[in-house]
Amino acid sequence: MKNYNTSGVDCAKNVMQISVDSPNNNQLQNKALSRKKFSEFLAKQKPSLVAFEACATAHYWARMAQRYGHSVKIIPAKTIVPFRQGHKTDSNDALAVAEAARRPNIKEAPMKSVEQQGMQSIQRSRELLIQEKTALSNHIRGLLMEFGVVIPQGFAALTRAIPEVLEDGDNELPDSYRPTLARMYTRFLQLKEDATFLDKEIEQLVKHNAACTRLTKLEGVGPIGSLLLFASFGTGKAFHNGREYSAYIGLTPKQYSSGGKTNIIGISKHVANRRLRAVLIQGARAYVHKMKEPKTRKDQWLCSLIQRAGYGRAAVALANKNVRTAWALLTQGTEYNAQHA
């Protein structure tokens, strides 16, 4: 793409700021376009490199640019910040995106397909339902405690207790609040039903997707973990090896080295795909605590690691190894064999 123009795009809801640079690093234009005008711009523009800041609608516009024959890059926002000069404006942001796109070794965000974004959307919706269910559960418990009604922890305990509380006429629950509590309880049951429906839908999606089915064979990786791994992987071009994929998720240790001295510290708490990392570590913890006797070479490695470092670090190490193995499975299309892991 050395002889092609480079277009940096700062996406927004209704206005797209685009900065077009020539191969000689001369700025040809930097202006704001409406969604319709930007679509026409992509159709009329000669094949070029179009770079987007990784934000809402970036994947939609990137796929459209690809259909018109352009090469596409989606660059994380934190990578673009060092290239911005002057105040934070749309024009400066678009210019920074174009500048970052021309730099070598820039880490790109994985480009997702429509199917992968659909899977990710289902999981995000499931998380929202669970968060709402938890918030509503805490809301009901907190209000009932004001009337001397204490419900044990857990959704099952709440489901059993509320009908008894409503039917009990001897408690201090006022009659004016009982209809509202009944409505809140009905909403809680509906959220629980919707979350269960999405769980079954995820299981069916994983079952009918060959890549996700292969990923579920990894130790501690279930339907949700395999779906998120497949969705976050994108086309795979953003990761040259398994370690880069693991670093993107946030399972590799940070390095702070200087003067020839190498200092390795813990995993990052902020720069990571925290949703996926949490799911993978939870699955790894379940496998570590459930394992009794090592049956494979990988189990033997895990047992020795547990003895040296403990269950927590062993679970993180297992999640890290699973991600690297997942990269190999997705890029090569092979089946997982635990005996040779």
C-alpha positions as CSV (number, residue, x, y, z in Angstrom):
1,M,0.0,0.0,0.0
2,K,3.0,2.3,-0.3
3,N,1.7,4.0,-3.5
4,Y,-1.9,4.4,-2.2
5,N,-3.5,7.1,-0.2
6,T,-4.1,6.6,3.5
7,S,-7.4,7.6,5.0
8,G,-7.8,8.0,8.8
9,V,-11.4,7.9,10.0
10,D,-12.7,9.1,13.4
11,C,-16.1,7.5,13.7
12,A,-19.1,9.1,15.4
13,K,-22.8,8.4,15.5
14,N,-23.8,10.8,12.7
15,V,-20.6,12.5,11.5
16,M,-17.4,10.8,10.1
17,Q,-14.2,12.9,10.2
18,I,-11.8,11.7,7.5
19,S,-8.2,12.7,6.9
20,V,-6.7,11.6,3.5
21,D,-2.9,11.6,3.2
22,S,-0.9,11.0,0.0
23,P,1.9,8.5,-0.2
24,N,4.3,11.5,0.3
25,N,2.6,12.3,3.6
26,N,0.9,15.3,2.2
27,Q,-2.6,16.0,3.6
28,L,-5.1,16.0,0.8
29,Q,-8.2,16.7,2.8
30,N,-9.5,16.6,6.3
31,K,-13.3,17.1,6.6
32,A,-16.4,15.9,8.2
33,L,-18.9,13.8,6.2
34,S,-22.4,12.5,7.0
35,R,-23.0,8.8,7.0
36,K,-24.4,8.9,3.5
37,K,-21.6,11.1,2.1
38,F,-19.0,8.8,3.8
39,S,-20.5,5.8,2.1
40,E,-20.4,7.6,-1.2
41,F,-16.8,8.6,-0.5
42,L,-15.8,4.9,0.0
43,A,-17.5,3.9,-3.2
44,K,-15.8,6.7,-5.3
45,Q,-12.3,6.5,-3.8
46,K,-9.6,4.5,-5.5
47,P,-8.4,1.4,-3.6
48,S,-6.5,2.7,-0.6
49,L,-5.7,2.0,3.0
50,V,-8.6,3.0,5.3
51,A,-7.9,3.0,9.0
52,F,-10.5,3.3,11.7
53,E,-10.3,3.9,15.4
54,A,-11.6,0.9,17.3
55,C,-14.9,2.2,18.5
56,A,-18.7,1.8,17.9
57,T,-19.6,1.1,14.2
58,A,-15.9,0.7,13.2
59,H,-16.4,-2.9,12.1
60,Y,-19.5,-2.0,10.1
61,W,-17.7,0.6,8.2
62,A,-14.6,-1.5,7.8
63,R,-16.6,-4.3,6.2
64,M,-18.1,-1.8,3.8
65,A,-14.7,-0.4,2.9
66,Q,-13.5,-4.0,2.1
67,R,-16.5,-4.5,-0.2
68,Y,-15.3,-1.5,-2.2
69,G,-11.8,-2.9,-2.5
70,H,-10.0,-1.0,0.2
71,S,-7.5,-2.4,2.6
72,V,-8.6,-1.9,6.2
73,K,-7.1,-1.5,9.6
74,I,-8.8,-1.1,12.9
75,I,-6.5,0.5,15.5
76,P,-7.1,0.6,19.3
77,A,-7.7,4.1,20.7
78,K,-4.8,3.8,23.1
79,T,-2.4,3.2,20.2
80,I,-3.6,6.3,18.4
81,V,-3.2,8.7,21.4
82,P,0.6,9.2,21.1
83,F,0.2,10.3,17.4
84,R,-2.3,13.1,18.1
85,Q,-0.8,16.6,18.0
86,G,-2.5,19.6,19.5
87,H,-5.9,19.6,21.1
88,K,-8.3,16.7,21.0
89,T,-10.5,17.5,18.1
90,D,-12.1,15.3,15.4
91,S,-9.8,16.6,12.7
92,N,-6.7,15.9,14.9
93,D,-8.0,12.5,15.8
94,A,-8.5,11.6,12.2
95,L,-5.0,12.8,11.3
96,A,-3.6,10.7,14.2
97,V,-5.4,7.6,12.9
98,A,-3.9,8.1,9.5
99,E,-0.5,8.6,11.0
100,A,-0.7,5.5,13.2
101,A,-1.9,3.4,10.2
102,R,1.4,4.1,8.3
103,R,3.6,3.2,11.2
104,P,5.3,-0.3,11.2
105,N,4.5,-2.9,13.9
106,I,1.2,-1.1,15.0
107,K,-1.0,-3.6,16.9
108,E,-4.4,-3.8,15.2
109,A,-7.7,-4.8,16.8
110,P,-9.0,-8.1,15.4
111,M,-11.4,-7.6,12.5
112,K,-14.6,-9.5,13.3
113,S,-17.1,-11.0,10.9
114,V,-20.9,-10.5,11.1
115,E,-21.3,-14.0,12.6
116,Q,-18.7,-13.3,15.3
117,Q,-20.2,-9.9,16.2
118,G,-23.6,-11.6,16.4
119,M,-22.2,-14.2,18.8
120,Q,-20.6,-11.5,20.9
121,S,-23.8,-9.5,21.0
122,I,-25.7,-12.6,22.4
123,Q,-23.2,-13.0,25.1
124,R,-23.3,-9.2,25.9
125,S,-27.1,-9.4,26.2
126,R,-26.8,-12.4,28.5
127,E,-24.4,-10.5,30.7
128,L,-26.8,-7.6,30.9
129,L,-29.7,-9.9,31.9
130,I,-27.6,-11.5,34.6
131,Q,-26.5,-8.0,35.9
132,E,-30.1,-6.9,36.0
133,K,-31.2,-10.1,37.7
134,T,-28.4,-9.6,40.4
135,A,-29.3,-5.9,40.9
136,L,-33.0,-6.7,41.2
137,S,-32.2,-9.5,43.7
138,N,-30.1,-7.2,45.8
139,H,-32.8,-4.5,45.6
140,I,-35.5,-6.9,46.9
141,R,-33.3,-8.3,49.7
142,G,-32.3,-4.8,50.8
143,L,-35.9,-3.6,51.0
144,L,-37.2,-6.7,52.8
145,M,-34.5,-6.4,55.4
146,E,-36.0,-3.1,56.5
147,F,-39.1,-5.1,57.5
148,G,-37.2,-7.8,59.3
149,V,-37.3,-10.3,56.4
150,V,-33.8,-11.8,55.8
151,I,-33.4,-14.1,52.7
152,P,-30.3,-16.3,52.4
153,Q,-27.9,-15.8,49.5
154,G,-28.5,-17.3,46.1
155,F,-31.2,-16.9,43.4
156,A,-32.8,-20.2,44.4
157,A,-33.3,-19.1,48.0
158,L,-34.9,-15.8,46.7
159,T,-37.2,-17.7,44.4
160,R,-38.4,-19.9,47.2
161,A,-38.8,-17.2,49.8
162,I,-40.8,-14.4,48.0
163,P,-44.0,-16.4,47.7
164,E,-43.9,-17.3,51.4
165,V,-43.2,-13.7,52.3
166,L,-46.2,-12.5,50.2
167,E,-48.5,-15.0,51.8
168,D,-47.4,-14.4,55.4
169,G,-49.8,-12.0,56.9
170,D,-47.9,-11.9,60.3
171,N,-44.8,-10.2,59.1
172,E,-44.3,-6.4,59.1
173,L,-44.5,-6.1,55.3
174,P,-47.0,-3.3,54.7
175,D,-50.0,-4.1,52.5
176,S,-49.2,-1.1,50.2
177,Y,-45.8,-2.6,49.3
178,R,-47.0,-6.2,48.6
179,P,-48.3,-5.5,45.0
180,T,-45.0,-3.8,44.1
181,L,-43.0,-6.7,45.6
182,A,-45.2,-9.2,43.6
183,R,-44.4,-7.2,40.4
184,M,-40.7,-7.1,41.2
185,Y,-40.8,-10.9,41.8
186,T,-42.5,-11.4,38.4
187,R,-39.8,-9.3,36.7
188,F,-37.1,-11.4,38.5
189,L,-38.6,-14.6,37.2
190,Q,-38.8,-13.2,33.7
191,L,-35.2,-12.2,33.8
192,K,-34.3,-15.6,35.0
193,E,-36.2,-17.2,32.2
194,D,-34.6,-14.9,29.6
195,A,-31.1,-15.7,30.8
196,T,-31.9,-19.4,30.7
197,F,-33.1,-19.0,27.1
198,L,-29.9,-17.3,26.1
199,D,-27.8,-20.0,27.7
200,K,-29.6,-22.6,25.6
201,E,-29.2,-20.5,22.5
202,I,-25.4,-20.2,23.2
203,E,-25.2,-24.0,23.6
204,Q,-26.9,-24.4,20.2
205,L,-24.6,-21.9,18.5
206,V,-21.5,-23.6,19.8
207,K,-22.8,-27.0,18.9
208,H,-23.4,-26.0,15.2
209,N,-20.1,-24.1,14.9
210,A,-17.1,-26.3,14.1
211,A,-14.5,-23.9,15.5
212,C,-16.3,-23.5,18.8
213,T,-16.9,-27.2,19.1
214,R,-13.1,-27.8,18.9
215,L,-12.4,-25.2,21.5
216,T,-14.8,-26.8,24.1
217,K,-12.4,-29.8,24.2
218,L,-9.8,-27.6,26.0
219,E,-9.5,-28.0,29.7
220,G,-11.8,-25.6,31.6
221,V,-13.3,-24.1,28.4
222,G,-17.1,-24.4,28.2
223,P,-19.7,-23.0,25.7
224,I,-19.4,-19.4,26.8
225,G,-15.6,-19.5,26.8
226,S,-15.4,-21.1,23.4
227,L,-17.9,-18.6,22.0
228,L,-16.0,-15.6,23.3
229,L,-12.7,-17.0,22.1
230,F,-14.0,-17.5,18.6
231,A,-15.7,-14.1,18.6
232,S,-12.6,-12.2,19.8
233,F,-10.3,-14.0,17.4
234,G,-11.7,-12.3,14.3
235,T,-9.9,-13.2,11.1
236,G,-6.8,-14.0,13.0
237,K,-4.6,-11.6,11.1
238,A,-4.1,-9.4,14.1
239,F,-2.2,-12.1,16.0
240,H,1.0,-13.6,14.6
241,N,1.3,-16.2,17.2
242,G,-0.4,-17.6,20.3
243,R,1.5,-15.3,22.7
244,E,0.1,-12.2,21.0
245,Y,-3.4,-13.6,21.3
246,S,-2.8,-14.4,24.9
247,A,-1.3,-10.9,25.5
248,Y,-4.4,-9.3,23.8
249,I,-6.6,-11.1,26.3
250,G,-4.4,-10.1,29.2
251,L,-3.0,-13.4,30.4
252,T,0.7,-12.8,29.9
253,P,2.9,-11.0,32.5
254,K,3.9,-7.4,32.1
255,Q,7.6,-6.6,31.5
256,Y,9.4,-3.5,32.9
257,S,13.0,-3.9,31.8
258,S,15.9,-1.4,31.5
259,G,19.6,-1.5,31.2
260,G,19.7,-5.1,30.3
261,K,17.8,-6.2,33.4
262,T,14.6,-8.0,32.8
263,N,11.8,-7.5,35.3
264,I,8.6,-9.6,34.9
265,I,5.6,-8.6,37.0
266,G,2.0,-9.7,37.2
267,I,-0.6,-9.6,34.6
268,S,-2.2,-6.3,33.7
269,K,-5.5,-5.5,35.4
270,H,-6.5,-2.8,32.9
271,V,-5.1,-3.5,29.4
272,A,-7.0,-6.7,28.7
273,N,-10.2,-8.3,27.4
274,R,-11.4,-8.6,30.9
275,R,-14.7,-10.3,30.1
276,L,-13.0,-13.2,28.3
277,R,-10.1,-13.4,30.7
278,A,-12.5,-13.7,33.7
279,V,-14.4,-16.5,32.0
280,L,-11.3,-18.4,31.1
281,I,-9.7,-18.1,34.5
282,Q,-13.0,-19.2,36.2
283,G,-13.1,-22.2,34.0
284,A,-9.5,-23.0,34.7
285,R,-10.1,-22.7,38.4
286,A,-12.9,-25.2,38.2
287,Y,-10.8,-27.7,36.3
288,V,-7.8,-27.2,38.7
289,H,-9.9,-27.9,41.8
290,K,-11.8,-30.8,40.2
291,M,-8.7,-32.6,38.9
292,K,-7.7,-35.5,41.2
293,E,-5.3,-37.7,39.3
294,P,-3.2,-36.5,36.3
295,K,-4.3,-38.4,33.2
296,T,-2.3,-36.6,30.5
297,R,1.1,-34.8,30.2
298,K,-0.7,-31.5,30.5
299,D,-2.3,-32.7,33.8
300,Q,1.1,-33.7,35.1
301,W,2.5,-30.3,34.3
302,L,-0.5,-28.7,36.0
303,C,0.0,-30.8,39.1
304,S,3.6,-29.9,39.4
305,L,2.7,-26.2,38.9
306,I,0.1,-26.4,41.7
307,Q,2.7,-27.7,44.1
308,R,5.1,-25.0,43.2
309,A,2.9,-21.9,42.8
310,G,-0.6,-22.8,44.2
311,Y,-4.0,-23.1,42.7
312,G,-4.5,-19.5,41.7
313,R,-1.4,-19.1,39.6
314,A,-1.8,-22.6,38.2
315,A,-5.3,-21.6,37.0
316,V,-4.0,-18.4,35.3
317,A,-1.2,-20.5,33.7
318,L,-3.7,-23.0,32.4
319,A,-5.9,-20.3,30.9
320,N,-2.8,-18.8,29.2
321,K,-1.9,-22.2,27.7
322,N,-5.5,-22.7,26.6
323,V,-5.5,-19.4,24.7
324,R,-2.2,-20.3,22.9
325,T,-3.6,-23.7,22.0
326,A,-6.9,-22.0,20.8
327,W,-4.8,-19.8,18.5
328,A,-3.3,-23.0,16.9
329,L,-6.7,-24.7,16.6
330,L,-8.3,-21.7,15.0
331,T,-5.5,-20.9,12.6
332,Q,-4.7,-24.4,11.6
333,G,-8.2,-25.9,11.8
334,T,-6.9,-29.0,13.7
335,E,-8.5,-31.0,16.5
336,Y,-7.4,-30.8,20.1
337,N,-5.6,-33.9,21.4
338,A,-5.1,-33.8,25.2
339,Q,-2.6,-36.6,25.1
340,H,-0.2,-34.6,23.0
341,A,-0.8,-31.2,24.6
